[in-house]
Amino acid sequence: MKKSTHISSHNNPNAAPGQGTLAVWAGEQTVHWMGSTQVPVAHGVSFGYKNIDEWLKVAQGKKPGHIYGRNTNPTVAAFEEKVKTLEGAEAATSFASGMAAISNTLFTLLSPGDRLVSVNDTYGGTNKLFIEFLPRFQIGVTLCDTSDHKAIESAIARGCKVVYLESPTNPTNKVVDLARLTAAAHRHGALVVVDNTFATPINQQPLKLGADLVVHSATKFLGGHADALGGVVCGRRDLVSRIYHFREITGACLDPMAAYLLLRGMKTLHLRIRQQNQSALKIARFLQTQPQVASVFYPGLESHKNHDIARRQMSGYGGVLSFVLKGGFAAVKKLLPRLRYAHLAANLGAVETIAGPPATTSHVESTPEERKASGIPEALIRYSVGIEDTEDLIADLQAALKP
Ligand SMILES: *Cc1c(COP(=O)(O)O)cnc(C)c1O
């Protein structure tokens, strides 16, 4: 980290840098090429050595360096370093997508005969792993009512290897008490994995609340520009090395160009999140006053079922809100195309506002019955707030809501 010579009122040289400073600087100085101030994109698949002894040492992990792009790459390593630092983790490893991060993590940690405890409201793809793929490998899965902490605790107490949590959830913004459930898991010797995609390390740091591993779809807020897919897991070094080893064999590695785009996006993470936190809260409050809106789900609202938990474990409530329209799916179909400042698309966390119903976004892989079982209304709209001016977004929604 570059030392500042600027004299400020809190000029303590030992103070840990803030998240904004880390978003800009972390990982950036691990790679230099001819003095380039920006991390170069190392497109080369392999890394050559003239000295065979040195090559051997790198291959054996006795000397830092790179061998082959499926294992490691300097641009990718800089991305991992930035996420690791922001999450306050010991180690991080990255993936081609968020789902690659989640599936590689779970298949590393779980073996036939093991059990996983999670909740009904997880990202649609994650839910598919739980109901379709893990059971095929004789891994037991218990999914609990997301709002029933006692039920989750008693499922954990019956014994499990992994507790998998997501908070806030996609798309209904349910909040679970991460410290409480982590403590329950640890009492029974289970590992805790938290999907922190919605909150980002700016709003919530699950490792500080006791979690063992944090996963991200870097595609969303971390990258922030909807131009690169990526995933990452960070946390305890011993666990991350096992997951890294599995990933170097499954080959679900992050592409260097995507790593570069994610790195560049992350430099403005704190600014984007600050703006999105503010806008989302204002928009959620506005929607609550609209007669056409049946309900609004946003953890920052006092009316949110677990607002107290959110207030305890989050420093901001995030850029995604969802709301249910009176008038069912027909009303959704009418409102969405009227929005001027929103991509109607299956994504979130970008600088542009993005809106859509769960059937074509978070739960596109689920059947209508599965969405119903997860308590996701068909008249729901997920609204991922971009960095546009808040007043323009509110005016846009107001116009679109007009009968
Ligand atoms: C999008 C998303 C994922 C999956 O990430 P991909 O990068 O699309 O594979 C996982 N979890 C959450 C919460 C998400 O929003």
The ligand as an SDF file (V2000), in Angstrom:
LIG
                    3D

 15 15  0  0  0  0  0  0  0  0999 V2000
  -25.9490  -14.6270  -10.1180 C   0  0  0  0  0  0  0  0  0  0  0  0
  -25.8010  -15.2600   -8.7910 C   0  0  0  0  0  0  0  0  0  0  0  0
  -25.0860  -16.4690   -8.6500 C   0  0  0  0  0  0  0  0  0  0  0  0
  -24.4920  -17.2020   -9.8410 C   0  0  0  0  0  0  0  0  0  0  0  0
  -23.4620  -16.4800  -10.4320 O   0  0  0  0  0  0  0  0  0  0  0  0
  -23.0420  -16.6320  -11.9840 P   0  0  0  0  0  0  0  0  0  0  0  0
  -21.8580  -15.7320  -12.0780 O   0  0  0  0  0  0  0  0  0  0  0  0
  -24.2070  -16.2110  -12.8110 O   0  0  0  0  0  0  0  0  0  0  0  0
  -22.7130  -18.0720  -12.1940 O   0  0  0  0  0  0  0  0  0  0  0  0
  -24.9480  -16.9790   -7.3790 C   0  0  0  0  0  0  0  0  0  0  0  0
  -25.4890  -16.3810   -6.3030 N   0  0  0  0  0  0  0  0  0  0  0  0
  -26.1890  -15.2350   -6.3960 C   0  0  0  0  0  0  0  0  0  0  0  0
  -26.7510  -14.6090   -5.1740 C   0  0  0  0  0  0  0  0  0  0  0  0
  -26.3660  -14.6360   -7.6400 C   0  0  0  0  0  0  0  0  0  0  0  0
  -27.0770  -13.5000   -7.7390 O   0  0  0  0  0  0  0  0  0  0  0  0
  1  2  1  0
  2  3  1  0
  2 14  2  0
  3  4  1  0
  3 10  2  0
  4  5  1  0
  5  6  1  0
  6  7  2  0
  6  8  1  0
  6  9  1  0
 10 11  1  0
 11 12  2  0
 12 13  1  0
 12 14  1  0
 14 15  1  0
M  END
$$$$
